Amino acid sequence: MLRPIPQYLWTTILLGLTLGIMVEACRAEESANRQEGALEKETTIPLGDIRGRIDHLAIDVPRQRLYVAELGNDTVGVVDLKERKAVRTVTGLKEPQGIAYVPASDTVYIANAGDGSVRLFRGADLTPAGQIALGSDADNVRVNEDGSHVFVGFGDGALAVIDATTQRTVAEIPLKAHPESFRLERSGPRIFVNVPDAHVITVVDRASNKEIASWQTENLRANFPLALDDSGHVLAVFRHPAKVGVFQANDGRLLSSFDTCGDSDDVFVDAKRHRLYVICGEGFIDTFAQDGDVFHRIARLATVGGARTGFFSPDTDRLYLAVRATLGHPASIWVLRPVP
């Protein structure tokens, strides 16, 4: 016959369970605090009376300047990172989206969605230095290692190749639809291009200026951000569903995919720490640690809804987040320091 458990034992059991729950809660809070610590906000730099969407960023390391494509304002903001303040606004643009700084010629290239042009500004004073007409929807901008050529995605599906010396378009590489983010590999001639409307990642050969491969993304859709790591991975971030796809660069094989935050528009590799930073308009930055072909999330930093673009600079070892103006949040740049 089973005897009833004495009241004092019930009390002891309940006390033990309560203490166990409290300990687990404390551990969870400590874990969350450690995860938040993967990126620490160093400072906030106000951008002034800037309204609307903010798109991509670029950096001039020697001058410690950050260039901010203020698409909704038809301007580009110039931020002095040393003084931690906005020092100038470039006006007269048409929905600036992509932006790049070319040290070899001391020139800023600004791609405009509104009129399909690429505007050039040179030197410390950002003197207007020309305009290149591409047709429509000029978007992401990339520069090769020696600064001799600038690549711009545009239109219904093409990459323009611009000679940085003559400032002329020397080739147009056709694609299946409008290109979003693309990256040039450092150790070879390939360009990896996200083409979300065609549900593919396209591989282009820079030597021939032709498409050499096209990888279907299957049930992963809306691939906007893209990055390359030193392990031969193409890292594409999808919005539907919100996942990161890890593709083998040599053959396009999908090695793995894992969940991330929603509405991402920028992703960056931190080679020093073997990390991946995914910036999301949902209001988060996810940080993933890399171990070979495997990535696991170590942090989720709360930001501001709609803040989905940024720039990671290995030279300054900082992640710069573009925060658009919202109710109660003026437009600004968050300067985030990776730790440790």
Buried (B, 14 or more C-beta within 10 A) or exposed (E): EEEEEEEEEEEEEEEEEEEEEEEEEEEEEEEEEEBBBBBEEEEBBBBBEBEBBBBBBBBBBEBBBBBBBBBBBBBBBBBBBEEBEBEBBBEEBBBBBBBBBBEEBBBBBBBBBBBBBBBBBBEEEBEEBEEBEBBBBBBBBBBBEEBBBBBBBBBEBBBBBBEBEEBEBEBBBEBBBBBBBBBBBEEEEBBBBBBBBBBBBBBBBBEEBEBEBBBEBEEBBBBBBBBBBEBEBBBBBBBEEBBBBBBBBEEBEBEEBBEBBBBBBBBBBBEEBBBBBBBBBBBBBBBBBBEEEEBEBBBBBEBBBBBBBBBBBEEBEBBBBBBBBEEEBBBBBBBBEBEE
